[in-house]
């Protein structure tokens, strides 16, 4: 059987690695993937947007930064 070197490989996690909800992720090894500058910019914009959406939801839930009395 011939292996396809272009296929992505999974990162091996310990068998005991399970999240609290029972989900066991299967991350892909993306260390050999090279992205263009435009893709890097897009990733940064998407990450910032995801954070802003998350933060807005926390604020809506009454979360405030720092110690509250």
N, C-alpha and C positions, 0 to 999 in steps of 0.2 A: 504494500500500500504506500502510495506517495503522499507525503505531507505537503500541504500548501503553506509556504512561509508567509504568505500575505494574510493569513487568518489571524485574528486577534486571539491572544491567549488569556485565560483567566488568571487572576492573582490568587494563589492558594491561601485560604484562611484556615486557622485551626478548626477542627471539628466542633470544638466547644464554643466557637464564636457565633452567638445568636443574639439578636437585639431583644429588648424587653417584650416586644409584641410578637416574638416568635419568628420574625423574618430573618433569614440568613442571606446577606447580600453576596453577590458573585461579581466583584469588580473586575473590570478588564484591564489588562496591562497596556497602557497607552504610551509607555515610555519611548517607543520608537516612532510615534506619530509626530510629524512636523507640520505646524499650522502656518498659514500665511499671516502677514501683518494684519490684513483686514479681518481675518478670522479671530486673531488675538484681540483686536479692538472690539469685535462683536461680543466675544466672551466676557470682556470687562463690562460692557454696557449691560449685558444680560444679568451678570452677577450683581451689579449695582441696582438694577431694577428689582431683582428678586429680594435683595436686602431691604429696599425701600418699601416694597409691598409687605414684607414680614414686619418691619418696624411700624408701619401704619396700622397693621392689625393689632400689634401689641399695645400701641397707644390707645386704640379704640377699646381695647379690653381693660384700660385703666392703668397700664404699666407706666411707671415713671422711672427715670434714671436716678440712681443713687439711693441713699437712705431716706426713707420717708417715715415720719412720726405719726 
